[in-house]
């Protein structure tokens, strides 16, 4: 949002320097692009060994300084250099943030996460453009740019609490440890049917609370990977018996869940299974819904 001040006020900056002539505005837009090209082809490849946080912090400070210079120093040359600097800093920041977003999630959901990140980013630019346009109209362009620069630098304080780095300590490699069930019916006849999966546990009642806590973590994983719903049932006649159930939209969607479980998820699953005291592993059953409308049609 704060970085959008220059983008939204660029036409006014050009008008203040050269009047209604649109040539300067075109030159400044080109300067913005030149900064981006310099950053993308020259600077970014050479700073790969610098941590993401230092890259973003340095680019943020550079961006803020450029806005302050543009706010209080007039002249076409200074304005041109300032816009080039803004374009350079912006590409460093956006490429770094995209890298963090892309590498912080499992491979199957990366494109979705990046698209959401881009939507939020450009949504902030759009909202910020409205805000800084209003601020510039009321208080003047220099004050608007100065306020945006201060806000941009102040945002660095969040880096103390929220670290900008991929979760390298979490293994997001697909585990592929769920075994394929032996199909005894024709799955092709049930392509549109939902799938119910049951997993039965035998638990020492003394460890019920710990087991339920571990299963709550399983719930987050299962729902994240595409399940429609998830439930854990406790047998009222047999306190040691628990049944976990979750539903997927289709058999195809359930097979995708097999691929989405990561090695980090495997560790969560193994912790829950460690409470199982049965002689055999937890029993897993797969059910696929029948289309009862076909049966009614036959009758």
N, C-alpha and C positions, 0 to 999 in steps of 0.2 A: 504494500500500500504506500509506504513512504517513498519507495523508489519510483513510483509512478508520477511524482511531481514534475520531473523534467519532461517526461513524455507528454503529459497533459498540457504543460505550459510552453512547450516548444514553439507552437505557432505565435504565441504572444511575445516570446523572446525575440523571434525573428522580426515581428512587426515593430517592436520598440527600437530595433537597431536600424531597420531600413524602410520603415513605413509599410505601405500596402504592397510593396514589391514582393512577389512570391519567390524570386530567385534565391534569396538568402534562406528561406525556409527549405527549399529543395537541397541547398548545399548542406544545411545542418542535418537533414535527414540522411544525406549521404555520409556525413561525418559520423553519425551514429552507427551506420553500417560499416564504415571503415574501422571503427573501434571494435566492433564485433568480429570482423575478419582478422584483425591483428591479434585479438585475444584467442580466437578459435584455432588459428593456424600457427601462431608463434608462441604465445604465452602459456596457454593451457598445457600443451604437450611438454613444456619445460618445467612445469611445477608439479608433476605427478608425484614426486617424492615428498612434497609438503603435505601435511595433514589437512583433511577436509576443513577442520575448524579454523586453522590458520589461513587457509585460502579464502574462506568466506569472510572471516574477520578482516583480513587485509583488503579484500575487494569492497567490503562495506565501508571501511574508512576512506578508501580511495574515492568511492562513489560520493560520500558525504562531503569530502573536501572539494571535489569538483563542483558540487552544487553550491557550496559556499562561495567559491570563486566566481561562478556564473552569476550569483545573486548580487555581489558587490563590486564586480569589475566589469566595466563596459568595453566594448570593442569587438569587432567581428573576429579578429584573430583569437582573442582570449575565449570568446564564445565557441569558436570552432574547436579549439584544443580541449575545452571543457566537455563538449559533447562527445568528442572522440574518447576521452577518458571515461565518461559515463558508459558509453557502449562497451568499452573494454571491461570495466568492472562488472557490468551486468551479465555478460557472457560467463565470466569466471564464477559468479554467484549461481546463476541458473544451471550451469553444467555441473557444478558441485552438488547442488541440491537434488538434481535429477539422478546423479550417481548414487547418492545416499538412499533415495526412494527406491531405486531399481534394485539395489543390492541388500535391502533390509527385509525382503520377503521371499517366499518360495518362488521357484521359477514359473509355476503355473499361473500365478496371479500378478506377475510383475507388470505386464502391459496395462492391466486394469489399475494398479496402484499408480503408475506413472501418469495415466490419463486423468485420474482423480486429482493427482498433484498438480497437473497442468491446469485443470479446470479451476482449482482453488487459487492458483497463482494468478491466472489471467482474470479471474473474477475479482481478486484483490486489486489488480491494476485498473480494472474498469471502475470499481467503487472508489479507489483512491483518486482517479482522474476527476471524478465528480467533486470529491471533497476538496482537492487542491485547486480546482477551478473556482469553487466558491470562496475559499480562503484567499486566493489571488485577487478575486474581484473585490472582496471587502478590505483586505489589509495591504494589497499590493503584491507583485510577483516576488520581490526580494524577501519579504517576510515569509511568504509561502515556501520558498526554496530553503530558507534558513530553518524554518520549523521542521520541514521534511528531513533535512540533514541531521538535525538534533535527534529527531525521532528514530532515524535509521541507526545512528550510533548508540542510542539508548537501548535499542533492541539487542545489542550484543550482550547485555547483562543476562539475557535468557540463556546464553551459552554456558553459564556457570551451572545451571540446573539441567538443561536439556542438551545433551551432547550430539553433535552432528557427525556421526560415524556409523557405518554399517555394522550390523550385529554379527561381528566375526566370531563371537564366543558361542553363537547358536548355530548348530549344524543343520542347514536347510536342505541337505542332500536328500533326495527321495529314498525312503527306507525300503519300499517294495516288499514289506514283510507280511502283508495280508495274503493268505493263501486263497487261491481261486476255489470256490465250491464246486463239487462235482454235480453237474447239471443232469437231472434225471427227467426233466420235462423240456418241452420245446420252448425255449425262451423267446423265439421269434414270434410266437403267438401272443406274447405279453409285452410287446414293445412299448405300449403306452401305459402300462401298469406301474404303480408305485411299488417300492421294495421295502420290506420290513426285515431288519436284522436284529436277532436276539443273541445276547451273550450272558451265560448263566455262571454265577460265582457261588462258591461255598466259603463263607467268611466266619472266622471266629467272632462271636458276638461281642467279645471284649474289645475288639478293634473296629467296631462298626463305624464310629465317628471318623477315625482316621481313613478308613476305606471310602466313606462317603465324600470326604474332602478330596481324596485322590480322584474319585470319579467325577467330581465337579470340574477338575482340570480336563479330564477326558471329554466332558460335555462341550467345553469351549473349542476343543480341537475338532470334534465331530461336526459341530454346527458350522464352524469356519470352513470346513472342507466341503460343505454343500448339503448337509442333511436338512430335511424340512423341520423335523422336531427330534427331541431326545428326551428320554425318561429313564429313571432308575426306580425299580419296584422292589419292595421288601416283602417277602412271604410272611403273612401274619401267622401261619401255622408252623413255619419253620424259620426261626430267627437267623439261622446261618445262611439262608438262601436269598440271593439277590439276582435280579434279572435286569440287565440293561437293554433298552430297545431304542432304535432310531430308525427313521424313515427317510428314504431317498425318492426323488421324483420318478426315477426310472432305473432299469437295470444298467443302462449305459452310464447314467450319472453315478450309480454306485461303483461301477468299475473305475470311473475317474477318481473316486475317493481312494481307491487302492493306490493310485499313482501320486496322490497329493500328500500322503502321510510322509513326514520327514523323519530323519534320524533323531531330531530333537523331540518330535512327537512320540517316537518309539520309547524314549526314556520315560516320558510321562505315562505311557501305556504300561510299561513294565513295572513301574512303581505301583500302579493299581492292581495289576495281576499278582504282584508279590504277596498280597493279602489272601490270595486264594489258597485254601487248605485241602482241596480235593485231590484225590490220587491222580486223576487225569486233568489235563489242561481245561480251562473254562470251555464249556460247550457252546459252539456258535451255530446258529441256524439262520437260514435265509428263506424268506417268503416273498412271493410276488403276487400282486393282486389279480384276481380274476375279473374279467369283464362280465358282470352279471346281466347286462342288457342283452348280450348274445344268448345267454341261457333262456331269458324270458322270451326272446324272439323264437327260439327253437320250440318252446312249449306252446 
